């Protein structure tokens, strides 16, 4: 049987209002004797206040909604974990939902969070939601994405374009001049920026960057596997390459790169001797692949800490100016780029 505030009041011999004053430290004072009786009754009956009801009375639910395209993706999963830990440390509960990159689901889940009166919303990126939709949301919103697409939101944006260019530059420094690109759907902003970074760095060095060197793939191991087979197998290679096989692959995510390595294994393509690979993300899986991935690591703990700080400032004071921060990744050298073989970085 659930113990109510009225049960505590009867046990303590006071009114329900006095129980509320004691447990909420106001708004009216209670005598020392009444306070002692109420606290004794709470302990005796095992009363637990309804946290949600209390929060609503205070004008806050102490919850934050988190939308991600796929928490099963190692990067988004690690980001969600870091955000959740940060929010928990500050007394907030994170409500997470996967959108699977499907716009009707994104809109439905967004409205569900709003209806549940979350105090704020975090969008992890990799979504097709657009600024005008979020402008209809009263709660503060933080996006891990380009703020240009999200008017009215604060943002923490990984430098996808520059980080992708740095990954390609590393491959070019190993002497590669035919570098293909495995990337997710271009409708997703982060993927479009990584593709643009690959293309810009190729052109900067005067290297060919035609569309036939690009394989669009699902953001999954299977997607990377299929893309690598298209680019590396004899029957899948575009005729415009005149029989040449790419000597390196820039892969836009670690999860796709794991699939690329599997495809190379099955095709008998040695990594990095035959084909070098550099990816993006810096997830835990990158350190345990065979061979270990060279990847541009994005610090999810820093992203989460910075993003949560920005969001909770807006929750505390909606008039706080919106802020926008760009975060660079750092190259973590593994075994797939050729550094350990060539003996150089």
Buried (B, 14 or more C-beta within 10 A) or exposed (E): EEBBBEBBBBBBEBEBEBBBBBBEEEEEEBEEEBBEBBBEBBEEBEBEBEEBEBBEEEEBBBBBBBBBBBBEBBBBBBBBBBBBBBBEEEEBBBBBBBBEBBBEBBBEBBEEBBEEBBBBBBBBBBBBBEBEBBEEBEBBBBBBBBBEBBEBBBBBBBBBBBBBBBBBBBBBBBEBBBBBBBBBBBEBBBBBBBBBBBBBBBEEEEBEBEEEBBBBBBBBBEBBBBBBBBBBBEEEBBEEBEEEBBBBBBBBBBBBBBBBBBBBEEBEBEBBEEBBBBBBBBBEBBEEBEBBBBBBBBBBBEBBBBBBBBBBBBBEEEEBEBBBEEBEBEBBBBBBBBBBBEEEE
